[in-house]
């Protein structure tokens, strides 16, 4: 079972009003993300991972090309599914309240989140995670 490049959850030009051009999406999704998928498929072809799910590959992989490529496929897929043509703006509801409690305001959170992302070695991935415990 080959790992497939999942379809975008929106049209490639749908985020232009959010500052992401069709050209940017085409490049990042169609070339960058697709390359991780293609390299990963080359790495798993003919191995014990050939019929594994993406998540199984990530969990089984040690540091190195197998982990890096499988994790980047997952990260990119997650990223695309976090974007929406109708999204944006300050967080609201429970998450908005938690952000305000932790950082004082959504603006302060965005500043800290951006600083953390930019300061992260590599591509600058950062995630906000809400624990449900």
Secondary structure as UniProt FT lines:
FT   TURN            12..15
FT   HELIX           16..18
FT   HELIX           22..27
FT   HELIX           28..33
FT   HELIX           34..44
FT   TURN            45..46
FT   TURN            48..51
FT   HELIX           54..60
FT   TURN            63..64
FT   HELIX           65..82
FT   TURN            85..86
FT   HELIX           93..103
FT   HELIX           106..118
//
